[in-house]
Amino acid sequence: SKDALYDGDPSNEWYAAYSDTAPWVTGILKNGTKKFNYILFKSADMKTFSEVEIFTTQDGTTWTSQGVLSTSYFNTEGSAVVRFLSPIEAKGIKIAAVTPSGISGFFGIGELTFYAE
């Protein structure tokens, strides 16, 4: 369940279907936009992909890439902070797996927290 990403309990995890070759997950505000400084990932397990791409949206429809990240830090630390170079005005964020690693396993996240100014 995607609701598990925002329930405050990192032991409830969202996982992509094992057969999904291009998994992604979004977090979208119910109302308006906010200036986001960083995202906190908890209990992230992304071993099946070596890179993810972070996108933001101001309208929930059009997505803008903010860059590609290695998943190695998520996989070794369990919790990881992704900071933007400068605050980004957005309604939502998408995390998309982009580069398969060749390692079998899962693509999942326990908890996502978005921090605004």
N, C-alpha and C positions, 0 to 999 in steps of 0.2 A: 504494500500500500504506500502510495506517495505521501499520505498523511503522516506516516511514521517519520518522515524527514523533519517534521516540525513539532513533534510531540514532547520534546525535552528529554527523551529516553534513547540514548544511542544504541541500546541493545535491541530496539525495534528497528530493523534495517530494511531499506528498500533495495531490492536486487533486480537487475534486468533479467529477462528470460535468458536461460542458458543459450538458446539458439539465436538470440539477437546479435547480429553482426555489427550494428551501429547504434548502440544504446545511448539514450540521452534522458535527462530529467530537468524539469524547470521549477523555479519558484517565482510566483507572480503575486504582487501586492493586490489586494482587493480594490483599493482606492488610490488613485493618484500615483505620483512618483516620489522617490527619495534619492538623496545623494548617498551612494554606497562607498564606503572606504575599503572594506574587506569582507571576505567570506570565511567562516570557520567551518571546516569539515571535521566531523568526528566519526570514528570507526569506519573510515573509508577503506575499501578493499577493491582495488582496480587492477589486479595482477594480469587480467586477460588483455589489457590495453596498456601500451607504454606511454601514450599521450592522450590528454583531453584538451578540448578547446572550450574556452569560456566565452559566452555571448551575453550581451545585454539587450534589452528592449525598452523602448519608451511607450509603446502602445500595445504590447502583447502579441503583435503580428510580425513586425519587421525586426530582424535580429542583426546585431553588429558584433563582429568578432573583436574580442579584447586580447586575444593571444592564445598560444598553445603552450601547455605545461606538461612536463614529465610527470608520470604518476609514481615514480620511485619514492618520493618523499611521503606521499599519502600511504603507500604500502608499508614503509618501514616505521613511520611514526604513529600511525593510527589517528592522530589528530593533526591537522595542518591548517595554517592560515594562508589565504591567498589575498595579497594586498594589491590594490590598484595604484598605479603611479600617481594619479590624482583622483579625487572623488568623481564618481560617475553618476549622473542623473539617470535613474532607470525605474521602470515599473517591475522589471523582472530579470532573472538571470537563468541561462541554460548552460548545463554542463554536458558536453557531448564527447563520447569516446571517438577518437579519430585514427589511432594507429594500433592495430592488433599486435600483441607481444609474442604470440605463439605459445604462451603458457596457458594451460587449462586452469579453470577456476571460475571466479565470479567477478561481476562488476557491480559494486554496491556501495551505498553510503548509509551510515547510521543516523546522522543528524547534520542538517545544514542550518547555519545561523548567519544572517546578513546583518552587518553593522553599518549604520548610517551616521552621518555627522550629527 
